[in-house]
């Protein structure tokens, strides 16, 4: 099991560690002047729109404390929505509202909150409680994703997403993150969500973990996680490669959701994607990254994002 292996065993298994990630993958491939494109979700929205990348629709933005009192009336036509900090990280500060009951708002768990709680959440967001570095922020209000029913049995009170690591335009590894009761309906592995490694060629489940420990069933629904087979897989992988091309970042985490009617949507992009995806896959990324470097050095492959995604699906799954 990777989580209990020695450093030598991890290196032999091709596990990319923090030093290589920070010194090589991030520092050498992600120019700092590009970070705001992905660290600020409003800028990411603009980037996606300019490059024809589909995202959940933006309903509105709260920038000033004085605007909060207008939010209740503004949101009346929208029974479902998500409020998130523009510069948040790690899933912090995301409030999901799945419906209304009179003047109250319904959370995915079924619990009710009043507008006072929503207003307090927005005010905390503006004050920077959830933002990178604690700096003042803005609150984005987006449509709630109506996730593909393929995930109905595999997630608990939250929207599952698919994280794809893209290196120099080549998608190299993927997993889906499934919310649990422990993660409070959020698809965040550090908060207790389930990570399921996905075959980069097919989107089929390879291995599942929760808190770094292998599991076979979802802890809340009991569903067999080995049965996961993500639909629209080729389009999803190609979308992740297009995200990398649009951002200019050489090492990127693309977080994508599957909407029932809209298909794959870009949720957010990450310039510092973590390494737990290797644990979920049960294998390291080093061999795949080295294979990409060999291809670039030898063949000078086309920059076309679709070509690179197709190459990855064909050549990287077995590494």
C-alpha positions in Angstrom: 0.0 0.0 0.0 1.5 3.4 -1.1 0.6 5.1 2.2 2.8 2.8 4.2 5.7 2.5 1.8 9.3 3.7 2.4 10.7 6.6 0.5 12.8 4.2 -1.6 9.7 2.1 -2.4 7.8 5.2 -3.3 10.5 6.3 -5.7 10.6 2.9 -7.3 6.9 3.1 -7.8 7.2 6.3 -9.6 5.6 8.5 -7.0 6.1 12.2 -7.5 6.9 13.8 -4.1 6.5 17.3 -2.8 10.1 18.4 -3.7 9.7 17.4 -7.4 6.3 18.9 -7.6 7.3 22.2 -6.1 10.8 22.6 -7.6 10.3 21.1 -11.0 6.6 20.7 -12.0 5.4 24.0 -10.5 8.4 26.3 -10.4 9.7 25.4 -13.8 6.4 25.2 -15.6 4.0 27.7 -14.0 5.1 31.4 -14.4 3.9 33.4 -11.4 2.3 36.1 -13.5 -0.3 33.5 -14.7 -1.4 32.5 -11.3 -4.2 35.1 -11.0 -5.9 33.4 -14.0 -6.6 30.4 -11.9 -6.3 31.7 -8.3 -9.2 34.2 -9.0 -12.3 32.3 -10.1 -13.7 35.4 -11.7 -10.7 35.7 -13.9 -11.0 31.9 -14.6 -14.6 32.5 -15.8 -13.4 35.2 -18.1 -10.6 33.0 -19.4 -13.0 30.2 -20.0 -15.5 32.4 -21.9 -12.8 33.8 -24.1 -11.6 30.3 -25.0 -15.0 28.6 -25.5 -14.8 26.5 -22.3 -18.1 25.7 -20.8 -18.6 26.5 -17.1 -21.5 26.8 -14.6 -23.4 30.0 -15.3 -22.5 33.1 -13.2 -25.7 34.5 -11.6 -24.0 37.5 -9.9 -21.2 38.9 -7.8 -21.3 40.5 -4.4 -18.4 43.0 -4.0 -19.5 45.3 -1.3 -21.1 44.8 2.2 -23.9 47.2 1.3 -25.0 44.9 -1.5 -25.7 42.0 0.8 -29.2 43.2 1.8 -30.2 43.1 -1.9 -29.2 39.5 -2.3 -32.4 37.9 -1.0 -34.6 39.6 -3.5 -32.1 39.2 -6.3 -32.0 35.4 -5.8 -35.8 34.9 -5.7 -35.8 33.6 -9.4 -33.1 31.1 -8.4 -34.2 28.3 -6.1 -30.8 26.6 -6.5 -27.4 28.3 -6.4 -23.9 28.1 -5.1 -22.0 30.9 -3.3 -18.2 30.7 -3.3 -15.2 33.0 -2.7 -13.5 34.1 -5.9 -10.1 33.5 -4.3 -10.9 30.6 -2.0 -9.0 27.3 -1.9 -9.5 23.7 -0.8 -13.3 23.9 -1.0 -13.5 26.4 1.9 -16.3 29.0 1.9 -18.6 27.2 -0.6 -22.3 27.3 0.4 -24.6 25.2 -1.7 -28.4 25.9 -1.7 -30.5 23.2 -3.3 -34.0 24.6 -2.8 -36.4 26.9 -0.9 -38.9 26.4 1.8 -40.8 29.6 2.3 -38.3 32.3 3.2 -35.7 29.7 4.2 -33.0 28.1 2.1 -32.5 24.4 1.9 -29.0 22.9 2.0 -28.2 19.5 0.3 -28.5 17.8 3.7 -32.1 19.0 3.9 -31.4 21.4 6.8 -32.8 24.9 6.6 -31.1 28.2 7.1 -32.5 31.7 7.0 -31.2 34.7 5.0 -29.3 35.9 8.1 -27.0 32.9 7.8 -26.6 33.4 4.0 -25.8 37.1 4.6 -23.3 36.2 7.4 -21.6 33.7 5.0 -21.3 36.4 2.3 -20.0 38.9 4.7 -17.4 36.4 5.9 -16.4 35.9 2.3 -16.0 39.6 1.6 -13.8 39.9 4.7 -11.4 37.3 3.4 -12.2 34.5 5.9 -11.9 31.9 3.1 -9.5 33.6 0.7 -5.9 32.8 0.0 -3.8 34.9 2.5 -6.9 36.2 4.2 -7.2 39.1 1.8 -10.6 40.8 1.1 -12.6 38.9 -1.5 -15.8 38.9 -3.5 -18.6 36.4 -3.4 -19.6 34.7 -6.6 -23.0 33.2 -7.1 -23.3 30.4 -9.7 -26.0 28.1 -10.9 -25.9 24.7 -9.0 -24.7 21.9 -11.2 -27.4 19.2 -11.8 -24.9 16.4 -11.8 -25.2 13.4 -14.2 -27.3 10.6 -12.7 -24.5 8.2 -13.3 -23.2 9.4 -9.9 -26.4 9.1 -8.0 -25.3 6.1 -6.0 -21.7 7.2 -5.6 -21.9 10.6 -3.8 -23.6 11.9 -0.6 -25.3 15.3 -0.5 -22.8 17.0 -2.9 -21.7 17.4 -6.5 -18.9 15.0 -7.5 -16.1 16.4 -9.7 -13.3 14.9 -11.8 -9.7 16.2 -11.3 -7.4 15.8 -14.3 -3.7 16.6 -14.0 -2.4 18.0 -17.3 1.4 18.3 -17.9 2.5 20.4 -20.9 -0.8 19.9 -22.6 -1.0 16.1 -21.9 -3.5 14.8 -19.5 -1.5 12.3 -17.3 -3.8 11.2 -14.5 -7.4 11.5 -13.3 -9.7 10.8 -10.4 -13.2 11.6 -9.3 -13.8 13.0 -5.9 -17.0 12.0 -4.2 -18.6 13.8 -1.3 -19.4 12.1 2.0 -21.1 12.8 5.3 -17.6 13.4 6.7 -16.8 15.9 4.1 -20.1 17.8 4.7 -21.1 17.3 1.1 -17.9 18.8 -0.4 -15.7 16.9 -2.8 -12.5 17.6 -0.9 -10.2 14.7 0.0 -8.7 16.5 3.0 -12.1 16.9 4.5 -13.0 13.2 4.1 -14.3 12.9 0.5 -13.6 9.7 -1.4 -11.0 9.7 -4.2 -11.4 7.2 -7.0 -8.6 6.8 -9.5 -9.8 6.7 -13.1 -8.2 5.0 -16.1 -7.0 7.9 -18.3 -8.0 5.9 -21.4 -11.5 5.0 -20.5 -12.7 6.8 -17.3 -13.3 3.5 -15.5 -12.6 3.2 -11.8 -9.2 1.7 -10.8 -9.0 2.1 -7.0 -10.7 4.1 -4.3 -9.4 5.7 -1.1 -10.8 7.7 1.8 -8.3 9.5 4.1 -5.5 7.6 2.3 -7.0 4.2 3.1 -8.2 1.9 0.3 -12.0 1.2 0.3 -14.3 -0.6 -2.0 -17.7 0.9 -1.1 -18.9 4.4 -0.6 -19.0 4.9 3.2 -22.5 6.4 3.2 -24.4 4.9 0.2 -22.7 1.5 0.2 -22.3 1.6 -3.6 -19.6 -0.5 -5.2 -17.0 2.1 -6.3 -15.4 -0.3 -8.8 -18.6 0.2 -11.0 -17.9 3.8 -11.7 -17.5 4.5 -15.5 -17.5 8.2 -16.3 -19.5 9.1 -19.4 -18.4 11.6 -22.0 -14.8 10.6 -21.1 -13.0 11.5 -24.3 -14.7 15.0 -24.4 -13.8 15.5 -20.7 -10.1 14.6 -21.2 -9.9 16.9 -24.3 -11.6 19.7 -22.3 -8.8 19.4 -19.6 -6.2 19.7 -22.3 -7.9 22.8 -23.7 -7.9 24.3 -20.2 -4.1 23.9 -20.0 -3.7 25.5 -23.5 -5.9 28.5 -22.4 -4.2 29.1 -19.1 -0.6 28.7 -20.3 0.4 26.8 -17.1 2.5 23.8 -17.8 1.4 21.8 -14.7 -2.3 22.2 -14.1 -5.2 20.6 -12.2 -8.5 20.9 -14.1 -11.6 20.3 -12.0 -14.5 19.3 -14.2 -18.1 18.4 -13.3 -20.7 16.5 -15.4 -24.0 18.3 -15.7 -27.0 16.2 -16.7 -27.9 18.4 -19.6 -24.8 20.5 -20.3 -22.2 17.7 -20.1 -18.6 18.4 -18.9 -18.2 21.9 -17.3 -15.0 23.5 -16.0 -15.5 24.1 -12.3 -12.1 25.6 -11.5 -8.4 25.4 -12.4 -5.5 24.9 -10.0 -1.8 25.9 -10.5 -0.7 23.8 -7.5 -2.6 20.5 -7.8 -1.8 18.1 -5.0 -0.4 14.6 -5.2 -3.1 12.5 -3.5 -4.3 11.6 -7.0 -1.4 9.1 -7.1 -2.8 7.3 -4.0 -6.2 7.2 -5.6 -4.7 5.6 -8.7 -2.4 3.3 -6.9 0.5 4.4 -9.1 2.8 7.3 -9.5 2.9 10.1 -12.1 6.6 10.1 -12.7 6.6 7.5 -15.5 3.9 9.4 -17.3 5.6 12.7 -17.0 8.9 11.2 -18.2 7.1 9.7 -21.2 5.7 13.1 -22.1 9.1 14.6 -21.9 10.6 11.9 -24.1 7.9 12.5 -26.7 8.4 16.3 -26.7 12.2 15.9 -27.0 12.0 13.3 -29.7 9.0 14.2 -31.9 8.2 17.9 -31.2 4.5 17.0 -31.1 1.8 19.5 -32.3 0.5 22.0 -29.8 -3.1 21.1 -30.6 -4.9 20.3 -27.3 -7.2 17.6 -28.8 -4.2 15.8 -30.4 -2.4 15.8 -27.0 -5.4 14.5 -25.2 -5.9 11.7 -27.7 -2.3 10.8 -27.4 -2.5 10.6 -23.7 -5.6 8.4 -23.7 -3.8 6.0 -26.1 -0.3 5.9 -24.7 -0.3 6.7 -20.9 -2.9 4.4 -19.3 -0.5 1.4 -19.1 2.4 3.4 -17.6 
